Amino acid sequence: MREPPSQGVLREVLEESGYVVSSPKLVVIRDRDMTPYKPKYPLYIYKMFFLYDFESGEPAINIEISDIGFFELSKLPKLSKRAVFSVCAGFGV
């Protein structure tokens, strides 16, 4: 199935969290080769980060998600801080 990333993020958020979101806005694209991740791959890998509006839904724990929550930026869980602050710096937040 081919779908644009803006539609894929809506589907993935619903499937993995149980939340319905809308109005996705692409805010950062990260090139994996520009990070210290190992090993390097022979293909290009990009991570896309979106902001979107929460519409409705209830948390849905599944095999990919062990816990779901909303956090203030200053109270993010320890493992999330590096990724989130890195993304925020990418668009001046």
Residue, then its C-alpha position, 0 to 999 in steps of 0.5 A: m500500500r502506498e500512502p503519503p507520510s502525512q496519511g501514514v502518521l494518522r494511521e500509525v498513531l491510531e493503530e499504535s495508541g488508539y488516538v485519532v489525530s488530524s492536521p499533520k505538519l511535518v516539522v523535522i526530517r532526520d537523515r540517519d547517516m548524519t547521526p552516530y547510529k551504527p551500523k551504517y546501512p547501504l540504503y538511505i533512512y530518514k525519520m520524519f517528525f510530525l506535529y498534529d492535533f489531538e481529536s479523540g480516542e482512548p489509550a490502547i496498549n498493544i504489543e508495540i506500546s507498553d505505556i501511553g501518556f501525555f507529558e509536559l516538555s519539562k517532565l518527559p520520561k528519561l528515555s524520551k528527552r534526547a529524541v524530543f529535545s533534538v527534534c525541538a531544536g530542529f525547529g526552534v522550540 
